[in-house]
C-alpha cells in the first residue's frame, strides 16, 4: 500500500513522478555499482597478470648483456632480429658449467610482411670463436659454453656479417612443459619413427603433449637429413607453440606459463622492450618462413664438422640483411679465408665425399699452400671435439634431397638457388608474439 493511502491521503501526480524518479535513480546506481565492481575485479586481475608478467620478465632478464634500446626501435615499423639459443640439459639456474647450445636460430621479425623468419645454423658448423683473440675455430655450438651469450652473439654476427644485438636462451626440455600448459599441439610428421617410446607416423596428424613434443623435436639419427631434419621439426614445434600461446585460452594458465618462462629463459630484452614488441608486433605472429645454413660434412682432425661454403654464407647474410632493411655486404672473415685456402689445396664443396678440412694458421697465403709450405693448426679442432658431446655425419653432400612438401631443399652444388622454406599462415588474431619471453 502506498504511503499516501496509509494516511488516507491521495497521491498527487507530482509525488508519483518523484517516487518513480527515485526508483529509476536507485536502479541506475545499482547497475553502476555492479558495473564498477566487475570493472574493479577485471582491473585487479589485469593488474595481477601485469605484475606476474613483469616479475617473470625481470627474472629472465640478463643485465650483464644489456643493450641500450634506441627511441622508436620497437615502434612496429622497423624490423628487428633476435638470436635464439636452445639447450635441453637442465634448468637455467643449474650449478654445473654452461652447456653447448645445440639449437641456434636467427629470428627476424618483419612488420611489412607481417611475419617472422627463422633461420637455423647447424650446431656442428665450423666457426671462429670471436671474443678471445685466439683465432680459435670450433663447432659453433661451443661458443656459448666458452664465452656465454656475448661470445655466441659475436660469433654468429661475424660468421654471417649481420648485426646481432638481442638473444634469448631457452631450455628446450623445461620449456616443453609449456606444451602441456597450452593443451598440447598438433603436428603432421614428415617421416615415420619412434623416439623415447613415442611413435610418429608419416603424414598422419597427431596430438602431442609436452614429452611427445620434446621427443619429436630431438630425434636426428633416424632422419635421412640428420640434424637438418631435426631443425625443421624444432621450428615446426616452435611455430605451433607460438600459435597456442597467442590464444586467449592461454590466459587460464598465465601464471604457470609466466613462471615456467622465467625459469627456462634468459634474454637481454628488457620488460619495457618486450611490452613494446607485444603491443606493436603482435600481427607478425600470424605466419612464418624458415630457412637454414647449408653445410658440407668434413673431418677436421677426425672430428666431424659442417663446413658452410662462402657462397652459402653470403646467401644467408644477404637474406637476413634484406629482411632487416640493410644493404648487402661481402662476407669476409676467418671462415671464408679458410675456405679459400682449403679450395686451393684441393677441397671441393659438393664432391660427394667427406673430405679432410685443414685449419691453417692466420696469415697463411694461397701461394704458400700451392707450394706445399702449408702451415696448419690442429689444437683447435681436437679441442672442439672434446667440448662437443656428439658430431653429425648424417647429411650427404653428393645428392639432392627433397623437403617434405616435395620441393627441392638442398642441392649438391655451391649455387643455392633453390632455398628450402615453408610458411605457416593462420587466420587468428594474436595477442602476443614469439618474443614476449618465449621460445
C-alpha positions as CSV (number, residue, x, y, z in Angstrom):
1,X,0.0,0.0,0.0
2,X,1.3,3.4,-0.9
3,X,2.3,5.8,1.9
4,X,-0.4,8.3,1.0
5,X,-3.0,5.5,1.0
6,X,-2.0,4.5,4.5
7,X,-2.5,8.1,5.7
8,X,-5.7,8.3,3.7
9,X,-4.3,11.0,1.6
10,X,-4.5,10.5,-2.2
11,X,-1.1,10.6,-4.1
12,X,-0.6,13.6,-6.3
13,X,0.9,13.4,-9.8
14,X,4.0,15.3,-8.5
15,X,4.5,12.8,-5.7
16,X,4.1,9.9,-8.1
17,X,6.6,11.4,-10.5
18,X,9.2,11.9,-7.7
19,X,8.7,8.4,-6.5
20,X,9.3,6.9,-10.0
21,X,12.4,9.1,-10.5
22,X,13.8,7.8,-7.2
23,X,13.2,4.2,-8.2
24,X,14.9,4.8,-11.6
25,X,17.8,6.5,-9.8
26,X,18.2,3.6,-7.4
27,X,18.2,1.2,-10.3
28,X,20.9,3.2,-12.2
29,X,23.0,3.4,-9.0
30,X,22.6,-0.3,-8.5
31,X,23.6,-1.1,-12.1
32,X,26.6,1.3,-11.9
33,X,27.7,-0.3,-8.7
34,X,27.6,-3.8,-10.3
35,X,29.5,-2.5,-13.3
36,X,32.1,-0.8,-11.1
37,X,32.5,-4.0,-9.1
38,X,33.0,-6.0,-12.3
39,X,35.4,-3.4,-13.7
40,X,37.4,-3.3,-10.4
41,X,37.6,-7.1,-10.5
42,X,38.8,-7.1,-14.1
43,X,41.2,-4.3,-13.3
44,X,42.7,-6.2,-10.3
45,X,43.0,-9.3,-12.4
46,X,44.7,-7.4,-15.2
47,X,47.0,-5.8,-12.7
48,X,47.8,-9.2,-11.3
49,X,48.6,-10.5,-14.8
50,X,50.7,-7.5,-15.5
51,X,52.6,-7.9,-12.2
52,X,53.2,-11.6,-12.8
53,X,54.5,-10.9,-16.4
54,X,56.8,-8.1,-15.1
55,X,58.2,-10.4,-12.4
56,X,58.8,-13.2,-14.8
57,X,60.5,-10.9,-17.4
58,X,62.7,-9.3,-14.7
59,X,63.8,-12.8,-13.5
60,X,64.6,-13.8,-17.1
61,X,66.5,-10.6,-17.8
62,X,70.2,-10.7,-18.5
63,X,71.5,-7.4,-17.2
64,X,75.1,-8.3,-17.9
65,X,74.5,-8.3,-21.7
66,X,72.0,-5.3,-21.6
67,X,71.7,-3.3,-24.8
68,X,70.6,0.3,-24.9
69,X,67.4,0.5,-26.9
70,X,67.1,3.5,-29.2
71,X,64.0,5.6,-29.4
72,X,61.4,4.0,-31.7
73,X,63.4,0.8,-32.1
74,X,60.3,-1.3,-31.4
75,X,57.7,1.0,-32.8
76,X,56.0,-1.6,-35.0
77,X,57.5,-0.1,-38.2
78,X,61.1,-1.3,-38.1
79,X,62.2,-5.0,-38.4
80,X,64.4,-6.5,-35.8
81,X,66.3,-9.7,-35.1
82,X,66.7,-12.0,-32.1
83,X,69.1,-14.9,-31.8
84,X,67.5,-17.9,-30.2
85,X,69.8,-20.4,-28.4
86,X,68.4,-23.7,-27.3
87,X,69.6,-26.2,-24.7
88,X,67.9,-29.1,-23.0
89,X,70.5,-30.1,-20.4
90,X,68.6,-28.8,-17.4
91,X,67.2,-25.7,-15.8
92,X,69.0,-22.4,-16.4
93,X,69.8,-21.9,-12.7
94,X,71.7,-25.2,-12.6
95,X,75.0,-25.1,-10.8
96,X,77.1,-27.0,-13.4
97,X,79.1,-25.4,-16.2
98,X,77.2,-23.8,-19.2
99,X,76.4,-26.4,-21.8
100,X,76.5,-26.2,-25.6
101,X,73.7,-24.6,-27.5
102,X,72.6,-27.3,-29.9
103,X,69.8,-25.1,-31.3
104,X,70.8,-21.8,-32.9
105,X,68.2,-19.8,-34.8
106,X,68.3,-16.2,-36.0
107,X,64.7,-14.9,-35.9
108,X,63.8,-11.8,-37.9
109,X,60.5,-10.0,-37.3
110,X,59.3,-8.1,-40.4
111,X,56.3,-5.8,-39.8
112,X,56.0,-5.0,-43.5
113,X,55.5,-8.7,-44.4
114,X,53.7,-9.2,-41.0
115,X,55.6,-12.4,-40.4
116,X,58.8,-13.7,-38.8
117,X,61.5,-15.7,-40.4
118,X,63.5,-18.4,-38.6
119,X,67.0,-19.3,-40.0
120,X,68.8,-22.2,-38.3
121,X,72.5,-22.6,-38.0
122,X,73.6,-26.2,-37.6
123,X,75.3,-26.9,-34.3
124,X,78.4,-28.5,-36.0
125,X,79.0,-25.5,-38.3
126,X,82.7,-24.5,-38.2
127,X,83.1,-21.0,-36.8
128,X,85.7,-18.7,-35.4
129,X,85.1,-18.2,-31.7
130,X,85.0,-14.4,-31.6
131,X,85.9,-12.6,-28.4
132,X,89.0,-14.4,-27.0
133,X,91.6,-13.2,-29.6
134,X,92.8,-16.7,-30.2
135,X,91.6,-17.2,-33.8
136,X,90.2,-20.5,-32.4
137,X,87.9,-22.3,-34.8
138,X,85.4,-24.8,-33.3
139,X,81.9,-26.0,-33.7
140,X,79.6,-23.1,-33.3
141,X,77.5,-24.7,-30.5
142,X,80.6,-24.3,-28.2
143,X,80.5,-20.5,-28.4
144,X,78.1,-20.1,-25.5
145,X,79.9,-22.7,-23.4
146,X,83.2,-20.9,-23.8
147,X,82.2,-17.2,-23.6
148,X,78.5,-17.0,-22.8
149,X,75.8,-15.1,-24.6
150,X,78.3,-12.4,-25.6
151,X,80.6,-14.7,-27.5
152,X,77.6,-16.6,-29.1
153,X,76.2,-13.3,-30.4
154,X,79.6,-12.0,-31.7
155,X,80.4,-15.4,-33.3
156,X,77.1,-15.6,-35.2
157,X,77.4,-11.9,-36.1
158,X,80.9,-12.4,-37.5
159,X,80.0,-15.6,-39.3
160,X,77.2,-14.1,-41.3
161,X,78.1,-10.4,-41.3
162,X,74.8,-9.4,-39.6
163,X,74.0,-7.3,-36.5
164,X,73.1,-9.4,-33.5
165,X,72.1,-7.3,-30.5
166,X,69.4,-9.4,-28.8
167,X,69.3,-13.0,-27.8
168,X,67.0,-15.4,-25.9
169,X,68.5,-18.6,-24.3
170,X,65.8,-21.3,-23.9
171,X,66.0,-24.6,-22.0
172,X,64.1,-26.8,-24.5
173,X,63.5,-29.6,-22.0
174,X,61.9,-27.3,-19.4
175,X,60.1,-25.3,-22.0
176,X,58.2,-28.3,-23.3
177,X,56.1,-28.0,-20.2
178,X,54.5,-25.1,-21.9
179,X,53.1,-27.5,-24.5
180,X,51.1,-29.1,-21.6
181,X,50.0,-25.8,-20.3
182,X,48.5,-24.8,-23.6
183,X,46.8,-28.1,-24.1
184,X,49.3,-29.7,-26.4
185,X,50.0,-29.1,-30.1
186,X,49.2,-30.9,-33.4
187,X,51.9,-31.8,-35.9
188,X,52.0,-33.8,-39.1
189,X,55.3,-35.8,-39.0
190,X,57.3,-35.8,-42.3
191,X,58.5,-39.3,-41.7
192,X,57.8,-42.4,-39.6
193,X,59.9,-43.0,-36.5
194,X,59.9,-43.9,-32.8
195,X,61.9,-41.9,-30.2
196,X,61.9,-42.2,-26.4
197,X,58.9,-44.6,-26.7
198,X,56.8,-42.2,-28.7
199,X,55.7,-43.4,-32.2
200,X,55.2,-40.9,-35.1
201,X,53.7,-41.8,-38.4
202,X,54.4,-40.1,-41.7
203,X,51.7,-37.6,-42.9
204,X,49.3,-38.6,-40.0
205,X,48.2,-35.6,-38.0
206,X,48.6,-36.3,-34.3
207,X,48.3,-34.5,-31.0
208,X,51.4,-34.2,-28.8
209,X,51.8,-33.5,-25.1
210,X,55.0,-31.9,-23.7
211,X,57.0,-35.1,-23.6
212,X,56.0,-36.3,-27.0
213,X,56.8,-32.8,-28.5
214,X,60.2,-32.9,-26.9
215,X,60.8,-36.4,-28.4
216,X,59.6,-35.2,-31.8
217,X,62.0,-32.3,-31.8
218,X,65.0,-34.2,-30.5
219,X,65.4,-37.2,-32.9
220,X,68.0,-36.9,-35.6
221,X,69.8,-40.2,-36.2
222,X,66.8,-41.8,-37.9
223,X,66.2,-38.8,-40.1
224,X,67.7,-39.0,-43.6
225,X,68.6,-35.3,-43.3
226,X,70.2,-35.8,-39.9
227,X,70.5,-32.6,-37.9
228,X,68.9,-30.6,-40.7
229,X,65.7,-32.6,-40.4
230,X,65.7,-32.2,-36.7
231,X,66.0,-28.4,-37.1
232,X,62.9,-28.4,-39.3
233,X,60.9,-30.3,-36.7
234,X,62.2,-27.9,-34.0
235,X,61.0,-24.9,-36.0
236,X,57.6,-26.6,-36.5
237,X,57.2,-27.2,-32.8
238,X,58.2,-23.6,-32.0
239,X,55.7,-22.2,-34.6
240,X,52.8,-24.4,-33.3
241,X,53.7,-23.4,-29.7
242,X,53.6,-19.7,-30.6
243,X,50.3,-20.3,-32.2
244,X,48.8,-21.8,-29.0
245,X,50.5,-19.2,-26.7
246,X,48.9,-16.5,-28.7
247,X,45.3,-17.6,-27.9
248,X,43.0,-16.4,-25.2
249,X,42.9,-19.9,-23.7
250,X,46.5,-19.5,-22.5
251,X,45.3,-16.8,-20.0
252,X,43.8,-19.6,-17.9
253,X,47.4,-20.9,-17.2
254,X,49.0,-17.5,-17.4
255,X,50.8,-17.7,-14.0
256,X,52.1,-21.2,-14.7
257,X,53.3,-20.1,-18.2
258,X,55.0,-17.0,-16.9
259,X,56.8,-18.8,-14.1
260,X,57.9,-21.6,-16.5
261,X,59.3,-19.0,-18.9
262,X,61.2,-17.2,-16.1
263,X,62.8,-20.4,-15.1
264,X,63.7,-21.6,-18.6
265,X,64.5,-18.4,-20.5
266,X,67.4,-15.8,-20.3
267,X,67.3,-12.8,-22.5
268,X,68.8,-9.3,-22.8
269,X,65.4,-7.9,-23.9
270,X,64.1,-5.8,-21.1
271,X,60.5,-5.8,-19.8
272,X,59.9,-2.4,-21.5
273,X,61.2,-3.8,-24.8
274,X,59.1,-6.9,-24.5
275,X,56.0,-4.7,-23.8
276,X,56.7,-2.6,-26.9
277,X,57.1,-5.8,-29.0
278,X,53.9,-7.2,-27.7
279,X,52.0,-4.0,-28.4
280,X,53.4,-3.3,-31.8
281,X,54.3,-6.6,-33.5
282,X,51.5,-9.0,-32.4
283,X,50.3,-9.3,-36.0
284,X,53.7,-10.6,-37.1
285,X,53.0,-14.0,-35.4
286,X,50.3,-15.0,-37.9
287,X,52.8,-16.5,-40.4
288,X,56.4,-17.7,-40.5
289,X,59.1,-18.6,-43.0
290,X,62.0,-20.8,-42.5
291,X,65.5,-21.4,-43.9
292,X,68.8,-22.8,-42.7
293,X,72.5,-22.5,-43.4
294,X,73.6,-25.4,-45.6
295,X,76.9,-27.1,-44.9
296,X,79.0,-30.0,-46.1
297,X,80.3,-32.8,-44.0
298,X,84.1,-32.8,-43.4
299,X,86.6,-34.0,-40.9
300,X,88.9,-31.7,-39.0
301,X,91.5,-33.9,-37.3
302,X,89.0,-36.7,-37.1
303,X,86.2,-34.5,-35.7
304,X,83.1,-34.3,-37.8
305,X,82.1,-30.7,-38.8
306,X,79.7,-29.0,-41.1
307,X,81.6,-26.5,-43.4
308,X,79.5,-23.8,-45.0
309,X,80.9,-22.7,-48.3
310,X,81.5,-19.0,-48.8
311,X,78.6,-18.7,-51.3
312,X,76.2,-20.1,-48.8
313,X,77.4,-17.8,-46.0
314,X,76.8,-14.9,-48.5
315,X,73.4,-16.2,-49.4
316,X,72.2,-16.3,-45.7
317,X,73.8,-13.0,-45.0
318,X,72.1,-11.3,-47.9
319,X,68.7,-12.8,-46.9
320,X,68.9,-11.6,-43.3
321,X,70.2,-8.2,-44.2
322,X,67.5,-7.7,-46.7
323,X,64.8,-8.7,-44.1
324,X,66.4,-6.1,-41.7
325,X,66.3,-3.4,-44.4
326,X,70.1,-3.3,-44.7
327,X,72.3,-3.2,-47.8
328,X,74.1,-6.4,-48.7
329,X,77.7,-6.6,-47.8
330,X,80.5,-9.1,-48.6
331,X,81.2,-11.7,-46.0
332,X,84.9,-11.7,-45.3
333,X,86.1,-13.5,-42.2
334,X,88.2,-16.3,-40.8
335,X,85.8,-18.9,-42.3
336,X,85.9,-17.5,-45.8
337,X,89.7,-17.3,-45.6
338,X,89.9,-21.0,-44.6
339,X,87.5,-21.9,-47.4
340,X,89.7,-20.2,-49.9
341,X,92.9,-21.9,-48.6
342,X,91.3,-25.3,-48.5
343,X,89.9,-25.0,-52.0
344,X,93.4,-24.0,-53.1
345,X,94.6,-27.2,-51.5
346,X,92.0,-29.3,-53.5
347,X,89.0,-29.3,-51.2
348,X,85.8,-29.5,-53.3
349,X,82.5,-28.5,-51.9
350,X,79.8,-30.8,-53.3
351,X,82.2,-33.5,-54.2
352,X,80.1,-36.2,-52.7
353,X,82.8,-37.3,-50.3
354,X,83.5,-36.5,-46.7
355,X,86.9,-34.8,-47.1
356,X,89.5,-33.6,-44.6
357,X,89.5,-29.8,-43.9
358,X,92.6,-28.1,-42.7
359,X,92.7,-25.3,-40.1
360,X,95.6,-23.1,-41.4
361,X,97.4,-20.6,-39.2
362,X,96.4,-17.0,-39.6
363,X,98.5,-15.3,-42.2
364,X,98.8,-18.4,-44.4
365,X,98.7,-17.4,-48.0
366,X,97.3,-19.2,-51.1
367,X,100.8,-19.2,-52.6
368,X,102.3,-21.0,-49.7
369,X,99.5,-23.6,-49.9
370,X,100.2,-24.1,-53.6
371,X,103.9,-24.5,-53.0
372,X,103.2,-27.1,-50.3
373,X,104.5,-25.0,-47.5
374,X,101.2,-25.0,-45.7
375,X,101.1,-24.2,-42.0
376,X,98.2,-25.8,-40.2
377,X,96.8,-25.8,-36.7
378,X,95.3,-28.8,-35.1
379,X,94.8,-27.9,-31.5
380,X,91.6,-26.0,-32.1
381,X,89.9,-28.9,-33.8
382,X,90.8,-31.5,-31.2
383,X,89.7,-29.1,-28.5
384,X,86.4,-28.7,-30.2
385,X,85.9,-32.4,-30.4
386,X,86.3,-32.8,-26.7
387,X,83.9,-29.9,-25.9
388,X,81.0,-31.1,-28.1
389,X,79.0,-34.0,-27.0
390,X,78.4,-35.5,-30.4
391,X,79.0,-34.9,-34.0
392,X,76.9,-35.1,-37.1
393,X,77.7,-37.1,-40.2
394,X,74.2,-37.6,-41.5
395,X,73.9,-35.2,-44.3
396,X,75.0,-36.3,-47.7
397,X,76.7,-33.7,-49.9
398,X,76.6,-35.8,-53.1
399,X,73.0,-35.8,-53.9
400,X,70.0,-33.6,-53.7
401,X,67.3,-34.1,-51.1
402,X,63.7,-33.2,-51.1
403,X,61.8,-31.4,-48.4
404,X,58.6,-32.8,-47.1
405,X,56.4,-30.6,-49.3
406,X,58.0,-32.1,-52.4
407,X,60.3,-29.2,-53.2
408,X,64.0,-29.4,-53.7
409,X,65.6,-28.4,-50.4
410,X,69.3,-29.0,-51.0
411,X,71.4,-29.3,-54.0
412,X,74.9,-30.8,-54.1
413,X,76.5,-27.7,-55.6
414,X,77.7,-24.3,-54.4
415,X,74.9,-22.4,-56.0
416,X,71.9,-22.4,-53.7
417,X,69.2,-21.0,-55.9
418,X,66.6,-23.4,-54.5
419,X,66.2,-22.3,-50.9
420,X,64.3,-24.5,-48.5
421,X,61.5,-22.6,-47.0
422,X,58.0,-23.0,-45.8
423,X,55.2,-20.9,-44.4
424,X,52.5,-21.2,-41.8
425,X,49.5,-18.9,-42.3
426,X,46.9,-18.8,-39.6
427,X,43.6,-16.9,-39.5
428,X,43.8,-15.9,-35.9
429,X,44.2,-12.5,-34.2
430,X,47.0,-13.0,-31.9
431,X,47.5,-11.0,-28.7
432,X,51.2,-11.9,-28.2
433,X,54.3,-12.8,-30.2
434,X,57.3,-15.3,-30.0
435,X,59.4,-12.8,-28.1
436,X,57.4,-12.0,-25.0
437,X,59.6,-14.3,-23.0
438,X,59.1,-17.4,-25.1
439,X,60.7,-19.8,-27.4
